[in-house]
Amino acid sequence: MPVAPTTPAALQRDARLDPIRARVERGERLSLDDGLTLYDTPDVWGVLELGDLVRRRLHADAAYHNINRHLNYSNVCALSCKFCEFYRKEGDEGAYTRDADYVRAQVRAAVEAGATEMHVVGGLNPSLPWDYYPDLVRTIRDTAREAGSDLHVKAFTAVEIVHLARIARVYRQGDRASGIRWVLERLKDAGLGSLPGGGAEVFDDRVHDEAFKGKIRSDVWLEVHRTAHELGLNTNATILYGHIEGRHDRLVHMDMLRRAQDRALARLGYEGVRAAPGAARSTHPGYSGDEGADVRVITLTRPGTPLPEHVAFRPGAGPPGPKAQCPMPSSGYFQTIIPLPFFPDGSELEHLAGPGGLENLRTLAIARLMLDNFPHVKAFWIMQTLPMAELMLQAGADDIDGTVVWYDITKVGGGGTHQEVTVPRLVKAIRDAGFRPVERDTLYRRVIRDRNRWRVALPC
């Protein structure tokens, strides 16, 4: 008769993690097979410990937060993604599109609250003209400046950028890149500072066609972000997990992101190294990730490697004086990965259970380990909850986002759109997790604050 184990499976040490740990300690790139081992092992605490090892190497005891405000300019959308509860069709109850007066009021409230960032996304409204969007960005920028603030505008997912190129009639299948660039250049001129990471979902055609058919696929999403990087705009990236995708799909998604980041960091002057044997290969069918025998990778996890925000702000780049702003001639890269758990409530996929808490922790830790060239990993408290974000700070995350105020995309536990935490609550959560709170701006520069007035600590 077999004897029941005296130690829970989750506490059993797995020897398969030993070679992975050795590669992590050396700052080498992990393979997709390593990622599958991290997902399959019963030693979940060993996985979380490895995630924590990397985040402490990159950020020591610092944990970031910001004061931000979200603006959803319209929930009218031409798409009907199965996972989405946010969208409405024109004429539906609850459908809205914000006008300039509403936007100005939101910006003034954000400035009064001391916000450093306005996060702007919405549905693909088929009735809004192209001019609405640069006017929206310009209204935010000008209203903030009138109120004495250099509010950063982080706006429009890659899906929205392609939609704008289409309604501006500059998007052509034979030459997508020029239309995407045309839109981003004009939005940047209007005041756009960076792109959020939404719309990525999971980079897999099967999942794409079943769950969010009609949205841009991975190649186009990556092309938008690559173009933004070339224009000097930093961007974020997301992964939506826990629906109809598999764990291998998640790992492929992460691998595609880190390969795109290799190219972005190379433009900043980072030198690549030859990948460790097998790091660019997977024995699993459907994806190899192999780009040839001499695969060059760039990791930030090697001891002593500077973070991109420290490379981008170069000494002496800005004019002297206390009000000098430090230009970023070498910017244009992915700042952070934001793992987003799927919430089934109210969507066409509500029959699915969604991921559990342990899966959320494991996935975030694996994202920290696989995305070795992403400087930051965000535990987005709105979708992870604040208590879970505290745990994630000990599993690989170094950022829990900000105060938010209004968020109409996902309502955890059936909550409303008013989802706000105060700065003292964010600071307490970070300290309770054992870390040192650091207020940042959108570009991960430290913020020096005098109540609702602020400035960034310029490293140059």
DRENNU-737746 format. One record per residue (C-alpha): residue in one letter; residue number from 1; x negated, y negated, z. Coordinates in steps of 0.05 Angstrom, whole numbers, plus 5000, padded with zeros to 4 digits. Each point is the difference from the previous one (the first is absolute). Layout:
<atoms>
ATOM,A,NUM,X,Y,Z
...
</atoms>
This chain:
<atoms>
ATOM,M,1,5000,5000,5000
ATOM,P,2,4969,4933,4979
ATOM,V,3,4983,4951,5055
ATOM,A,4,5030,4930,4993
ATOM,P,5,4947,4946,4993
ATOM,T,6,4987,4959,5062
ATOM,T,7,4984,4938,4959
ATOM,P,8,5051,4965,4955
ATOM,A,9,4982,5005,4926
ATOM,A,10,4992,4925,4996
ATOM,L,11,4944,5003,5052
ATOM,Q,12,4962,5057,4968
ATOM,R,13,4933,4981,4970
ATOM,D,14,4995,5016,4926
ATOM,A,15,4930,5017,4975
ATOM,R,16,5021,4979,4930
ATOM,L,17,4996,4928,5023
ATOM,D,18,4926,5005,5016
ATOM,P,19,4973,4989,4929
ATOM,I,20,5052,4946,4989
ATOM,R,21,4977,4965,5064
ATOM,A,22,4928,5004,4976
ATOM,R,23,5019,4965,4934
ATOM,V,24,5041,4948,5037
ATOM,E,25,4941,4985,5047
ATOM,R,26,4955,4990,4939
ATOM,G,27,5051,4956,4966
ATOM,E,28,5009,5046,4941
ATOM,R,29,5063,5006,4957
ATOM,L,30,5047,5057,5018
ATOM,S,31,5031,5044,4946
ATOM,L,32,5073,5015,4989
ATOM,D,33,4987,5069,5028
ATOM,D,34,4973,4967,5063
ATOM,G,35,5064,4960,5003
ATOM,L,36,5042,5063,4995
ATOM,T,37,4960,5030,5057
ATOM,L,38,5015,4938,5041
ATOM,Y,39,5074,5009,4986
ATOM,D,40,5001,5075,5012
ATOM,T,41,4958,5005,5063
ATOM,P,42,5036,5013,5066
ATOM,D,43,4946,4956,5032
ATOM,V,44,5039,4936,4989
ATOM,W,45,4963,4965,5057
ATOM,G,46,4935,5015,4965
ATOM,V,47,5027,4965,4938
ATOM,L,48,5023,4939,5041
ATOM,E,49,4932,4997,5034
ATOM,L,50,4965,4997,4932
ATOM,G,51,5046,4944,4978
ATOM,D,52,4983,4963,5064
ATOM,L,53,4925,5011,4988
ATOM,V,54,5004,4965,4933
ATOM,R,55,5043,4941,5023
ATOM,R,56,4953,4987,5059
ATOM,R,57,4939,5002,4954
ATOM,L,58,5032,4948,4955
ATOM,H,59,5034,4956,5052
ATOM,A,60,4975,5020,5070
ATOM,D,61,5054,4980,5050
ATOM,A,62,5034,4947,4957
ATOM,A,63,5073,5009,4980
ATOM,Y,64,5032,4948,4955
ATOM,H,65,5067,4966,4998
ATOM,N,66,5028,4937,4968
ATOM,I,67,5058,4952,5003
ATOM,N,68,5039,5009,4936
ATOM,R,69,5069,4993,4972
ATOM,H,70,5035,5042,4947
ATOM,L,71,5043,4970,4945
ATOM,N,72,5043,5045,4957
ATOM,Y,73,5022,4953,4944
ATOM,S,74,5052,5048,4971
ATOM,N,75,5026,5070,5013
ATOM,V,76,5032,5006,4931
ATOM,C,77,4961,5052,4961
ATOM,A,78,5005,5032,4932
ATOM,L,79,4971,5065,5028
ATOM,S,80,5036,5052,5041
ATOM,C,81,4944,5037,5037
ATOM,K,82,5027,5058,5040
ATOM,F,83,4960,4984,5062
ATOM,C,84,5022,4927,5003
ATOM,E,85,5055,4971,5044
ATOM,F,86,4980,4929,4985
ATOM,Y,87,5024,4989,4929
ATOM,R,88,5068,4973,4978
ATOM,K,89,5030,4990,4932
ATOM,E,90,5027,4933,4978
ATOM,G,91,5068,4989,5030
ATOM,D,92,4990,5051,5055
ATOM,E,93,5018,4982,5071
ATOM,G,94,4938,4974,5035
ATOM,A,95,4963,4982,4936
ATOM,Y,96,4960,4935,5005
ATOM,T,97,4950,4956,4964
ATOM,R,98,4966,4944,5038
ATOM,D,99,4998,4928,4974
ATOM,A,100,4946,4948,5010
ATOM,D,101,5035,4969,5061
ATOM,Y,102,5001,5067,5036
ATOM,V,103,4926,5012,4983
ATOM,R,104,4980,4931,5025
ATOM,A,105,5036,5012,5066
ATOM,Q,106,4965,5067,5009
ATOM,V,107,4932,4970,4986
ATOM,R,108,5011,4943,5049
ATOM,A,109,5021,5051,5053
ATOM,A,110,4938,5041,4985
ATOM,V,111,4954,4940,5006
ATOM,E,112,5034,4978,5065
ATOM,A,113,4987,5070,5027
ATOM,G,114,4927,4996,4982
ATOM,A,115,5003,5052,4945
ATOM,T,116,4938,5010,4956
ATOM,E,117,5035,5042,4947
ATOM,M,118,5064,5004,4961
ATOM,H,119,5013,5070,4973
ATOM,V,120,5047,4996,4940
ATOM,V,121,5033,5058,4963
ATOM,G,122,5068,5016,4970
ATOM,G,123,5039,5042,4951
ATOM,L,124,4994,4998,4925
ATOM,N,125,5056,4950,4989
ATOM,P,126,5020,5003,4926
ATOM,S,127,5033,4931,5002
ATOM,L,128,4942,4958,5026
ATOM,P,129,4957,4965,4948
ATOM,W,130,4925,5001,5000
ATOM,D,131,4995,4928,5024
ATOM,Y,132,5034,5019,5066
ATOM,Y,133,4937,5038,5023
ATOM,P,134,4944,4949,4991
ATOM,D,135,5049,4947,5026
ATOM,L,136,5011,5045,5061
ATOM,V,137,4926,5005,5015
ATOM,R,138,4990,4925,4987
ATOM,T,139,5058,4983,5047
ATOM,I,140,4969,5041,5056
ATOM,R,141,4931,4970,4990
ATOM,D,142,5023,4928,4994
ATOM,T,143,5049,5004,5058
ATOM,A,144,4946,5030,5045
ATOM,R,145,4950,4946,4980
ATOM,E,146,5051,4945,5014
ATOM,A,147,5006,5030,5069
ATOM,G,148,4925,5001,5009
ATOM,S,149,4987,5074,4991
ATOM,D,150,4957,5040,4952
ATOM,L,151,5050,5057,5001
ATOM,H,152,4975,5060,4959
ATOM,V,153,5050,5026,4948
ATOM,K,154,4996,5076,4993
ATOM,A,155,5053,5017,4949
ATOM,F,156,5028,5049,4948
ATOM,T,157,4985,5074,4995
ATOM,A,158,4971,5029,4937
ATOM,V,159,5070,5022,4980
ATOM,E,160,5023,4928,5004
ATOM,I,161,4940,4974,4961
ATOM,V,162,5017,5046,4942
ATOM,H,163,5073,4978,5004
ATOM,L,164,4978,4927,4996
ATOM,A,165,4957,5016,4940
ATOM,R,166,5060,5031,4966
ATOM,I,167,5048,4943,5013
ATOM,A,168,4946,4950,4978
ATOM,R,169,4995,5042,4936
ATOM,V,170,4925,5010,5006
ATOM,Y,171,5000,5074,5017
ATOM,R,172,4986,5046,4941
ATOM,Q,173,4988,5075,5004
ATOM,G,174,4941,4995,4953
ATOM,D,175,4968,4944,5041
ATOM,R,176,5026,5002,5072
ATOM,A,177,4937,4970,5029
ATOM,S,178,5006,4931,4967
ATOM,G,179,5072,4992,5023
ATOM,I,180,4983,5020,5071
ATOM,R,181,4942,4952,5000
ATOM,W,182,5043,4943,4972
ATOM,V,183,5049,5007,5057
ATOM,L,184,4948,5006,5055
ATOM,E,185,4961,4940,4974
ATOM,R,186,5061,4955,5002
ATOM,L,187,5022,5025,5068
ATOM,K,188,4930,4988,5027
ATOM,D,189,5002,4929,4972
ATOM,A,190,5066,4990,5036
ATOM,G,191,4969,5021,5066
ATOM,L,192,5001,5076,5004
ATOM,G,193,4946,5024,5047
ATOM,S,194,5004,5076,4999
ATOM,L,195,5044,5059,4983
ATOM,P,196,5035,5047,5049
ATOM,G,197,4994,5075,4990
ATOM,G,198,5072,5021,4989
ATOM,G,199,5027,5038,4942
ATOM,A,200,4945,5053,4999
ATOM,E,201,5044,5053,5034
ATOM,V,202,4963,5064,4980
ATOM,F,203,4957,5006,4937
ATOM,D,204,5031,5063,4971
ATOM,D,205,5042,5004,4937
ATOM,R,206,5045,5056,5026
ATOM,V,207,5017,4962,5063
ATOM,H,208,5006,4935,4961
ATOM,D,209,5050,5028,4951
ATOM,E,210,5043,5031,5054
ATOM,A,211,4999,4947,5054
ATOM,F,212,4988,4933,4966
ATOM,K,213,5007,5008,4926
ATOM,G,214,4995,4934,4963
ATOM,K,215,4946,4972,5044
ATOM,I,216,4930,4990,4972
ATOM,R,217,4955,5061,5005
ATOM,S,218,4932,5004,5033
ATOM,D,219,4960,4977,4940
ATOM,V,220,5039,4935,4994
ATOM,W,221,5000,4987,5076
ATOM,L,222,4925,5008,5001
ATOM,E,223,4992,4956,4939
ATOM,V,224,5038,4943,5034
ATOM,H,225,4954,5005,5061
ATOM,R,226,4938,5007,4958
ATOM,T,227,5018,4936,4962
ATOM,A,228,5015,4964,5066
ATOM,H,229,4931,5021,5025
ATOM,E,230,4967,4974,4937
ATOM,L,231,5035,4933,5012
ATOM,G,232,4972,4997,5071
ATOM,L,233,5065,5019,5035
ATOM,N,234,4996,5049,5057
ATOM,T,235,5056,5052,5005
ATOM,N,236,5027,5053,5046
ATOM,A,237,5022,5071,4985
ATOM,T,238,5054,5045,5028
ATOM,I,239,5021,5073,4998
ATOM,L,240,5071,5022,5014
ATOM,Y,241,4999,5071,5028
ATOM,G,242,5047,5050,5031
ATOM,H,243,5053,5008,4946
ATOM,I,244,4994,5047,4940
ATOM,E,245,4924,4995,4991
ATOM,G,246,4951,5051,5027
ATOM,R,247,4937,4990,5040
ATOM,H,248,4956,5011,4939
ATOM,D,249,5039,4945,4964
ATOM,R,250,4981,4952,5057
ATOM,L,251,4927,5019,4994
ATOM,V,252,4999,4988,4925
ATOM,H,253,5032,4932,5013
ATOM,M,254,4944,4983,5049
ATOM,D,255,4947,5024,4951
ATOM,M,256,5027,4957,4944
ATOM,L,257,4999,4939,5046
ATOM,R,258,4929,5011,5024
ATOM,R,259,4975,5008,4929
ATOM,A,260,5032,4934,4981
ATOM,Q,261,4967,4969,5062
ATOM,D,262,4933,5028,4978
ATOM,R,263,5005,4956,4938
ATOM,A,264,5023,4939,5039
ATOM,L,265,4944,5005,5050
ATOM,A,266,4949,5010,4945
ATOM,R,267,5020,4931,4974
ATOM,L,268,4983,4972,5069
ATOM,G,269,4930,5029,4995
ATOM,Y,270,5006,5064,5039
ATOM,E,271,4956,5055,4973
ATOM,G,272,5030,5069,4989
ATOM,V,273,4968,5066,5020
ATOM,R,274,5006,5068,4969
ATOM,A,275,5060,5037,5029
ATOM,A,276,4986,5059,5045
ATOM,P,277,5009,5068,4965
ATOM,G,278,5074,5014,4993
ATOM,A,279,5022,4932,5025
ATOM,A,280,5032,4983,4932
ATOM,R,281,5031,5068,4989
ATOM,S,282,5060,5039,5025
ATOM,T,283,5012,5074,4991
ATOM,H,284,5074,4987,4998
ATOM,P,285,5035,5000,4932
ATOM,G,286,5027,4937,4969
ATOM,Y,287,4945,4952,5021
ATOM,S,288,4924,5002,4999
ATOM,G,289,4981,4927,5007
ATOM,D,290,4935,5017,4965
ATOM,E,291,4971,4944,4959
ATOM,G,292,4936,5036,4980
ATOM,A,293,4939,5029,5033
ATOM,D,294,4972,4934,5024
ATOM,V,295,5059,4973,5040
ATOM,R,296,4980,4936,5037
ATOM,V,297,5039,4979,5061
ATOM,I,298,4998,4941,5048
ATOM,T,299,5016,5011,5073
ATOM,L,300,5004,4950,5056
ATOM,T,301,4995,5054,5054
ATOM,R,302,4925,5009,4994
ATOM,P,303,4968,4971,5063
ATOM,G,304,4978,4928,4989
ATOM,T,305,5042,4987,4938
ATOM,P,306,5030,4929,5001
ATOM,L,307,5075,4991,4992
ATOM,P,308,5024,4966,4936
ATOM,E,309,5027,4939,5037
ATOM,H,310,4929,4988,5025
ATOM,V,311,4971,5007,4930
ATOM,A,312,5052,4955,4967
ATOM,F,313,4987,4942,5048
ATOM,R,314,4928,4985,4984
ATOM,P,315,4957,4952,5041
ATOM,G,316,4997,4931,4970
ATOM,A,317,5057,5012,4951
ATOM,G,318,5043,4945,5027
ATOM,P,319,4989,4925,5009
ATOM,P,320,4976,4977,5069
ATOM,G,321,5046,4971,5052
ATOM,P,322,5050,5023,5052
ATOM,K,323,5058,5003,4950
ATOM,A,324,4960,5035,4946
ATOM,Q,325,5035,5059,4968
ATOM,C,326,4958,5058,4980
ATOM,P,327,5013,5022,4928
ATOM,M,328,5002,5073,4982
ATOM,P,329,4965,5006,4933
ATOM,S,330,4988,5074,5012
ATOM,S,331,5069,5021,5024
ATOM,G,332,5048,5046,4965
ATOM,Y,333,5009,5068,5033
ATOM,F,334,5047,5043,5041
ATOM,Q,335,5002,4975,5072
ATOM,T,336,5042,5053,5034
ATOM,I,337,5039,5064,4992
ATOM,I,338,5069,5001,5032
ATOM,P,339,5030,5070,5009
ATOM,L,340,5076,4994,5000
ATOM,P,341,5044,5057,5026
ATOM,F,342,5064,5013,4961
ATOM,F,343,5065,4984,5037
ATOM,P,344,5059,5037,4969
ATOM,D,345,5057,4960,5032
ATOM,G,346,5048,4972,4949
ATOM,S,347,4961,5021,4938
ATOM,E,348,5015,5053,4949
ATOM,L,349,4947,5044,5035
ATOM,E,350,5033,4995,5068
ATOM,H,351,5006,5076,5001
ATOM,L,352,4925,5003,5011
ATOM,A,353,4973,5000,5071
ATOM,G,354,4941,4952,4989
ATOM,P,355,4933,5008,5034
ATOM,G,356,4992,5011,5075
ATOM,G,357,4956,4961,5047
ATOM,L,358,4942,5050,4998
ATOM,E,359,5001,5000,4924
ATOM,N,360,4998,4924,5001
ATOM,L,361,4938,5001,5045
ATOM,R,362,4966,5053,4959
ATOM,T,363,5014,4965,4934
ATOM,L,364,4973,4934,5025
ATOM,A,365,4936,5032,5026
ATOM,I,366,4990,5037,4934
ATOM,A,367,5010,4935,4962
ATOM,R,368,4945,4969,5042
ATOM,L,369,4954,5059,4985
ATOM,M,370,5015,5007,4926
ATOM,L,371,5002,4925,4983
ATOM,D,372,4927,4990,5020
ATOM,N,373,4994,4936,4960
ATOM,F,374,5061,4964,5027
ATOM,P,375,4979,4952,5055
ATOM,H,376,5066,5003,5038
ATOM,V,377,5057,5048,5017
ATOM,K,378,5066,4970,5023
ATOM,A,379,5050,5031,5047
ATOM,F,380,5060,4960,4976
ATOM,W,381,5040,4996,5065
ATOM,I,382,5065,4984,4965
ATOM,M,383,5001,5070,4969
ATOM,Q,384,4958,5037,5051
ATOM,T,385,5029,4966,5063
ATOM,L,386,4955,4962,5048
ATOM,P,387,4988,5058,5048
ATOM,M,388,4978,5044,4941
ATOM,A,389,4955,4943,4975
ATOM,E,390,4965,5001,5067
ATOM,L,391,4984,5074,4991
ATOM,M,392,4978,4988,4928
ATOM,L,393,4949,4949,5024
ATOM,Q,394,4966,5060,5033
ATOM,A,395,5005,5043,4937
ATOM,G,396,4970,4956,4946
ATOM,A,397,5041,4936,4995
ATOM,D,398,4969,4933,5015
ATOM,D,399,5060,4954,4983
ATOM,I,400,5073,5000,5023
ATOM,D,401,5024,4942,4955
ATOM,G,402,5036,4940,5028
ATOM,T,403,5061,4967,5029
ATOM,V,404,5042,5010,4936
ATOM,V,405,5067,4969,5024
ATOM,W,406,5043,5021,4940
ATOM,Y,407,4993,5068,4965
ATOM,D,408,5054,5025,4955
ATOM,I,409,4966,5059,4966
ATOM,T,410,5003,5054,5054
ATOM,K,411,5040,5000,5064
ATOM,V,412,4971,5050,5049
ATOM,G,413,5053,5033,5042
ATOM,G,414,5056,4962,4966
ATOM,G,415,4976,4931,5023
ATOM,G,416,5015,4935,4966
ATOM,T,417,4958,4954,4957
ATOM,H,418,4976,4959,5060
ATOM,Q,419,4940,5041,5020
ATOM,E,420,4951,4957,5039
ATOM,V,421,4948,5009,5053
ATOM,T,422,4965,4943,5037
ATOM,V,423,4925,4990,5001
ATOM,P,424,4996,5019,5074
ATOM,R,425,5034,5067,4984
ATOM,L,426,4951,5014,4943
ATOM,V,427,4941,4981,5044
ATOM,K,428,5026,5044,5057
ATOM,A,429,5009,5059,4953
ATOM,I,430,4928,4993,4976
ATOM,R,431,4972,4994,5070
ATOM,D,432,5042,5058,5025
ATOM,A,433,4969,5042,4946
ATOM,G,434,4931,4981,5026
ATOM,F,435,4979,4949,4947
ATOM,R,436,4982,4927,4995
ATOM,P,437,5054,4957,4965
ATOM,V,438,4974,4958,4942
ATOM,E,439,5047,4953,4963
ATOM,R,440,4984,5000,4925
ATOM,D,441,5024,4964,4938
ATOM,T,442,5020,5038,4938
ATOM,L,443,4927,5006,4977
ATOM,Y,444,4978,5029,5067
ATOM,R,445,4966,4936,5023
ATOM,R,446,5005,4987,5075
ATOM,V,447,5051,4947,5018
ATOM,I,448,4985,4945,5050
ATOM,R,449,5066,4974,5028
ATOM,D,450,5027,4941,5039
ATOM,R,451,5073,5020,5009
ATOM,N,452,5032,4996,4932
ATOM,R,453,4940,4966,4968
ATOM,W,454,4945,5045,4975
ATOM,R,455,4937,5004,4959
ATOM,V,456,4956,5057,4978
ATOM,A,457,4931,5015,5027
ATOM,L,458,4959,4992,4937
ATOM,P,459,4942,5049,4996
ATOM,C,460,4963,4959,4947
</atoms>
